Amino acid sequence: MKTTAKKGVQILVEQCVVAGMKYVVCSPGSRNAPFVIAFNQHPSIECIVIPDERCAAFFALGMAQQLQAPVGIACTSGSAALNYYPAIAEAYYQQVPLLVFTADRPVSWVNQGDGQTIVQEDVYENHILYSTTIPEENGMSDFEWFVNREVSKAIQTALGKVKGPVHLNFPFSEPLYNQTEVDLVPIQPINVVETDDVLSPSSLKFITSKWNTYSKKLVLVGQLPPNLHLENILAKISEDKSVVFLVENTANQVNTNFVQCIDRTLEGISDARLIDFSPDLLVVFGGAVVSKKIKAFLRKAQPKETWRIGYDFPFMDTYQSLSHTFQMNPTMFFTQINEVVEKSSFSPFWKTWKQLDYINHDRALEYVQDAPYSDLKVFHFLNDIIPENSHLHLSNSSVIRYAQLFNPIKGITTWSNRGTSGIDGSTSTFLGSALITNETWHTLITGDVSFFYDSNAFWNKLTFPNARIFLINNGGGAIFKIIPGPDSTEELDDFFVFNHGFSAEHICKAYGVDYFSAHSIDDIEQQWEQFYQYDENGNAALMEIFTPREINDKVLKDYFKSLTHKS
């Protein structure tokens, strides 16, 4: 097999193959030629070319989310590496295993006025699980042993109990394009042997005693990938009438016993009844929680105890009441306690929450049906037409918040970049996901600012016949007309909302994306079946839905007012 003459890269590639990595997203350059040659020539690796490094990293993030396996990204030296940083931070907080390979100039040329040369060593220091620089061989004794050890450590760290991105920086001297013939010889990695999570008898006794003592237990579930085993266990625990599950759409846990629309339900709780809804025991697990209302509610309620379950950020105290942290897999935790804890049938806690949940569901439905055409009306309609057993991707800001107001559909998997909650990279992540699981529909609902910000996502030679985008164009950053504060300033329209008159039509034409437009629910309804027809040319499709900027915020505020007939 022909490959790069750089021995360190040869070892890297073989280690990646042994670890199960099958894809590398590359961006054009020269200094990274050894990466490109070695990965592209290997029969077990598929290289994908995305020119824009920021898009490339998010694209790989979407692939890794779907695969639940490592995906590599490889770039040239200098600022190219910095463009990876937003996606690396997202992967860090979402626990997605990205393997980051950056080409560098020889260390002797750093800060010496040479082109495309910056300080790359530890450049992602605050948002990386492990970082190492692999020197060139240059007669170094024990070179192969050193590289094998460092690469193994990096890969195993990325795939550990706390998954995430790792960085391998390679300073390359010229020549960069030299190749050599090598035999495919199996390489021996250093493997980490993981043990099962098992609660000790004393820990289980402690948990059981506490659990059985409290008559008001609230379990808050943050962002998670689909996990049917966990869903089944939580469903069994939810039969306990002293337990309430608050579950966001991005948790991908759907059950009628759960409270799925947190903000919608919370809006109906009066100050006089706060005590009835406040838990004695709060249990939290999963990733980011979208709802600001539940954070404010729980900080005010101050549970007697708060337990955090999971390996990541064990001392994260979002609700200012953390009392115990259990560093273990949540599925294993709930599986074990389900076998020993008592299930109360007398506590009114679950009934209190679910009764309000049902009431506000009906109130919300009544309001939306009569509401004027607006963002809210559009989201209500879109929630009903997303194909069954498909993937729904949500961009950030107002989009993710609107989506949380409607019940999730069982069988639809929901994704969103909630690690850092930034608007950058939503489309790129979506397209990476769509490419890697092309047998199912992938739908992105995005806002105009998010879409324009990441429009380079389509700048590649790939096809996405299963990718559909609903672009809500309300003329600016609608979130800043919803949250309190910005509307009190004279800078609202130009600096916060950024009112604009742009359309995505010509962007779609430039990148070969089929374009639809809509100005009403009737327009959407008349086109959506054609919109979801499979395109034999492999084109993605986008429907730009224009909504009235002048009334969107008022409609949403009136929606919440309709829920506040508080009992």
Secondary structure, DSSP 8 states (H G I E B T S, - for coil): -EEES-HHHHHHHHHHHHTT--EEEE---STTHHHHHHHHH-TT-EEEE-SSHHHHHHHHHHHHHHHTS-EEEEE-STHHHHTTHHHHHHHHHHT--EEEEEEE--GGGTTTT-TT----TTTTGGG-SEEEE----TT-TTHHHHHHHHHHHHHHHHTSSS---EEEEEE--S--S-EEE-------------------HHHHHHHHHHHHH-S-EEEEE------HHHHHHHHHHTTSTTEEEEE-GGG----TTSB--HHHHHTT--GGGHHHH--SEEEEESS----HHHHHHHHHH--SEEEEESSSSTT--TTS-EEEEE-S-HHHHHHHHHTTS---SS-SHHHHHHHHHHHHHHHHHHHHHHS-SSHHHHHHHHHHHS-TT-EEEE-TTHHHHHHTTS---TT-EEEE-TTT--STTHHHHHHHHHHHTTTS-EEEEEEHHHHHHTGGGG-SS---TTEEEEEEE-SS-THHHHSSSGGGSTTIIIIII------SHHHHHHHT-EEEEESSHHHHHHHHHHHTS--TT---EEEEEE--TTTHHHHHHHHHHHT----
